[in-house]
Amino acid sequence: MNGAKTSRTWMVAGVVLILLTGLIHLLDASESLEESTTLGILFYANFAGAVVAAIGILMGRTWGWTLGALVAGGRSSGTSSAARSASSGFRLTSGWNRSVWPP
């Protein structure tokens, strides 16, 4: 397998995965906005960041990959922080075991 084909495969995979992350957040943003204004705005920001990251990746820019990693990492740390903070309006449902989540 040559390097150009491998590089293109990683690029397409990165774009698809970051756009999927953004789409999931866009679909849930309005519901999250009703529950918590802060969380809803962060979901819309995640979608916007994912689109910008995908454009950067398609343009072959390093910042696209960096932004994509920040968007994905921000999602994880944001959910964890929101679950810990009562001020965010985020509530763990009864199915969650608070002693296990967040780690």
Backbone as CSV, one residue per row, in Angstrom:
resi,resn,N_x,N_y,N_z,CA_x,CA_y,CA_z,C_x,C_y,C_z
1,MET,0.843,-1.164,0.000,0.000,0.000,0.000,0.897,1.239,0.000
2,ASN,0.638,2.162,-0.918,1.498,3.337,-0.975,1.070,4.400,0.028
3,GLY,1.964,5.323,0.320,1.735,6.345,1.337,0.595,7.285,1.024
4,ALA,0.424,7.653,-0.254,-0.636,8.585,-0.623,-2.017,7.977,-0.380
5,LYS,-2.161,6.696,-0.713,-3.448,6.032,-0.516,-3.748,5.891,0.977
6,THR,-2.749,5.547,1.763,-2.921,5.427,3.206,-3.282,6.778,3.802
7,SER,-2.596,7.833,3.372,-2.851,9.170,3.873,-4.280,9.603,3.539
8,ARG,-4.703,9.319,2.319,-6.072,9.670,1.897,-7.104,8.907,2.728
9,THR,-6.840,7.652,3.028,-7.754,6.846,3.834,-7.901,7.446,5.227
10,TRP,-6.787,7.844,5.840,-6.836,8.467,7.166,-7.568,9.794,7.118
11,MET,-7.366,10.566,6.057,-8.033,11.848,5.920,-9.548,11.663,5.836
12,VAL,-9.984,10.742,4.997,-11.419,10.489,4.847,-12.004,9.981,6.165
13,ALA,-11.295,9.085,6.830,-11.770,8.567,8.115,-11.886,9.693,9.140
14,GLY,-10.890,10.574,9.188,-10.928,11.701,10.118,-12.098,12.627,9.856
15,VAL,-12.340,12.943,8.586,-13.446,13.830,8.216,-14.788,13.191,8.578
16,VAL,-14.957,11.926,8.230,-16.220,11.239,8.515,-16.474,11.179,10.019
17,LEU,-15.462,10.811,10.790,-15.649,10.673,12.237,-15.911,12.007,12.928
18,ILE,-15.205,13.057,12.538,-15.423,14.345,13.197,-16.781,14.926,12.796
19,LEU,-17.196,14.712,11.536,-18.519,15.175,11.130,-19.625,14.382,11.818
20,LEU,-19.400,13.106,12.039,-20.366,12.290,12.768,-20.513,12.783,14.204
21,THR,-19.397,13.115,14.825,-19.435,13.678,16.175,-20.235,14.980,16.189
22,GLY,-19.964,15.844,15.223,-20.687,17.112,15.137,-22.167,16.922,14.873
23,LEU,-22.507,15.984,13.997,-23.908,15.726,13.668,-24.678,15.210,14.880
24,ILE,-24.072,14.312,15.627,-24.714,13.791,16.840,-25.016,14.946,17.805
25,HIS,-24.069,15.855,17.962,-24.289,16.978,18.861,-25.327,17.949,18.311
26,LEU,-25.345,18.156,17.002,-26.345,19.039,16.400,-27.746,18.482,16.615
27,LEU,-27.914,17.167,16.431,-29.226,16.547,16.595,-29.723,16.630,18.034
28,ASP,-28.820,16.655,19.002,-29.208,16.690,20.408,-29.157,18.096,21.006
29,ALA,-28.713,19.072,20.232,-28.487,20.414,20.772,-29.768,21.089,21.247
30,SER,-30.849,21.006,20.491,-32.067,21.713,20.889,-32.646,21.143,22.179
31,GLU,-32.614,19.821,22.326,-33.087,19.200,23.565,-32.190,19.589,24.740
32,SER,-30.886,19.599,24.499,-29.943,19.981,25.548,-30.100,21.441,25.922
33,LEU,-30.435,22.277,24.950,-30.632,23.702,25.200,-31.831,23.930,26.123
34,GLU,-32.864,23.100,25.978,-34.028,23.206,26.862,-33.677,22.804,28.293
35,GLU,-32.818,21.795,28.435,-32.428,21.326,29.762,-31.430,22.266,30.427
36,SER,-30.444,22.715,29.653,-29.384,23.570,30.181,-28.884,24.463,29.048
37,THR,-29.012,25.758,29.230,-28.579,26.693,28.193,-27.105,26.512,27.867
38,THR,-26.297,26.369,28.888,-24.857,26.214,28.689,-24.539,24.963,27.884
39,LEU,-25.142,23.850,28.246,-24.888,22.593,27.554,-25.358,22.655,26.108
40,GLY,-26.510,23.258,25.868,-27.026,23.393,24.503,-26.102,24.230,23.627
41,ILE,-25.618,25.335,24.167,-24.685,26.188,23.413,-23.395,25.439,23.115
42,LEU,-22.915,24.675,24.087,-21.701,23.888,23.859,-21.912,22.828,22.781
43,PHE,-23.118,22.259,22.699,-23.408,21.279,21.653,-23.376,21.943,20.274
44,TYR,-23.956,23.159,20.158,-23.891,23.879,18.883,-22.446,24.247,18.539
45,ALA,-21.673,24.656,19.545,-20.262,24.993,19.324,-19.474,23.762,18.882
46,ASN,-19.797,22.593,19.438,-19.138,21.352,19.038,-19.403,21.066,17.569
47,PHE,-20.639,21.262,17.133,-20.978,21.049,15.729,-20.191,22.005,14.831
48,ALA,-20.172,23.280,15.190,-19.444,24.270,14.381,-17.956,23.938,14.326
49,GLY,-17.383,23.572,15.463,-15.971,23.197,15.501,-15.680,21.974,14.655
50,ALA,-16.603,21.020,14.655,-16.422,19.803,13.855,-16.426,20.128,12.361
51,VAL,-17.309,21.028,11.948,-17.363,21.414,10.529,-16.072,22.128,10.122
52,VAL,-15.614,23.052,10.952,-14.375,23.780,10.651,-13.189,22.810,10.626
53,ALA,-13.150,21.878,11.570,-12.067,20.888,11.601,-12.088,20.028,10.341
54,ALA,-13.269,19.605,9.915,-13.378,18.777,8.705,-12.875,19.538,7.481
55,ILE,-13.194,20.811,7.403,-12.701,21.633,6.279,-11.183,21.721,6.327
56,GLY,-10.632,21.944,7.506,-9.179,22.003,7.655,-8.505,20.696,7.275
57,ILE,-9.104,19.581,7.678,-8.539,18.269,7.330,-8.580,18.068,5.820
58,LEU,-9.701,18.421,5.188,-9.807,18.271,3.733,-8.813,19.156,2.984
59,MET,-8.487,20.301,3.570,-7.511,21.208,2.949,-6.077,20.748,3.206
60,GLY,-5.916,19.707,4.014,-4.580,19.194,4.311,-3.823,20.014,5.334
61,ARG,-4.553,20.739,6.165,-3.930,21.603,7.169,-3.780,20.876,8.505
62,THR,-2.675,21.098,9.160,-2.435,20.498,10.467,-3.439,21.007,11.497
63,TRP,-3.831,22.279,11.398,-4.767,22.837,12.361,-6.116,22.122,12.320
64,GLY,-6.469,21.538,11.183,-7.726,20.791,11.088,-7.706,19.571,11.997
65,TRP,-6.583,18.853,11.975,-6.434,17.689,12.849,-6.393,18.112,14.313
66,THR,-5.689,19.212,14.594,-5.591,19.704,15.966,-6.961,20.121,16.491
67,LEU,-7.700,20.865,15.685,-9.032,21.289,16.086,-9.951,20.081,16.261
68,GLY,-9.842,19.100,15.378,-10.645,17.887,15.505,-10.373,17.164,16.818
69,ALA,-9.112,17.098,17.199,-8.753,16.465,18.474,-9.302,17.270,19.645
70,LEU,-9.256,18.592,19.547,-9.801,19.437,20.615,-11.315,19.299,20.725
71,VAL,-11.989,19.225,19.574,-13.448,19.047,19.571,-13.810,17.716,20.222
72,ALA,-13.131,16.659,19.833,-13.411,15.337,20.397,-13.040,15.283,21.877
73,GLY,-11.908,15.844,22.245,-11.484,15.858,23.639,-12.337,16.779,24.489
74,GLY,-12.757,17.890,23.920,-13.622,18.819,24.635,-14.972,18.216,24.936
75,ARG,-15.449,17.379,24.040,-16.715,16.700,24.260,-16.622,15.786,25.476
76,SER,-15.548,15.056,25.558,-15.373,14.127,26.674,-15.206,14.865,27.995
77,SER,-14.345,15.861,28.018,-14.118,16.578,29.269,-15.315,17.446,29.629
78,GLY,-16.015,17.967,28.633,-17.207,18.777,28.902,-18.324,17.973,29.519
79,THR,-18.550,16.788,29.027,-19.584,15.923,29.590,-19.227,15.542,31.015
80,SER,-17.971,15.214,31.231,-17.512,14.843,32.563,-17.662,16.012,33.529
81,SER,-17.273,17.201,33.115,-17.374,18.383,33.972,-18.827,18.734,34.252
82,ALA,-19.674,18.639,33.228,-21.089,18.971,33.399,-21.763,17.999,34.350
83,ALA,-21.365,16.739,34.285,-21.950,15.733,35.172,-21.561,15.996,36.620
84,ARG,-20.410,16.578,36.819,-19.926,16.853,38.185,-20.494,18.148,38.740
85,SER,-20.899,19.051,37.866,-21.302,20.383,38.301,-22.822,20.535,38.291
86,ALA,-23.388,20.850,39.435,-24.832,21.055,39.520,-25.236,22.360,38.841
87,SER,-24.326,23.327,38.745,-24.660,24.623,38.168,-24.892,24.569,36.668
88,SER,-24.443,23.508,35.997,-24.614,23.408,34.550,-26.031,23.025,34.166
89,GLY,-26.810,22.486,35.103,-28.153,22.043,34.797,-28.185,20.625,34.268
90,PHE,-27.035,20.030,34.084,-26.926,18.655,33.583,-27.229,17.703,34.728
91,ARG,-28.129,16.780,34.501,-28.488,15.832,35.546,-28.249,14.412,35.055
92,LEU,-27.664,13.607,35.904,-27.510,12.198,35.584,-28.855,11.522,35.780
93,THR,-29.238,10.681,34.832,-30.518,9.989,34.952,-30.392,8.860,35.961
94,SER,-31.520,8.314,36.344,-31.520,7.275,37.378,-30.766,6.022,36.946
95,GLY,-30.576,5.825,35.647,-29.856,4.651,35.164,-28.347,4.746,35.342
96,TRP,-27.854,5.932,35.670,-26.414,6.136,35.822,-26.001,5.833,37.242
97,ASN,-24.887,5.197,37.392,-24.301,4.953,38.701,-23.266,6.032,38.944
98,ARG,-23.584,7.005,39.780,-22.712,8.162,39.994,-21.346,7.763,40.537
99,SER,-21.256,6.624,41.228,-19.950,6.216,41.747,-19.033,5.719,40.643
100,VAL,-19.606,5.391,39.485,-18.801,4.892,38.364,-18.541,5.997,37.357
101,TRP,-19.552,6.830,37.086,-19.422,7.887,36.088,-19.544,9.222,36.771
102,PRO,-18.795,10.202,36.467,-17.632,10.158,35.601,-16.447,9.529,36.307
103,PRO,-15.519,9.036,35.505,-14.349,8.341,36.080,-13.461,9.257,36.898
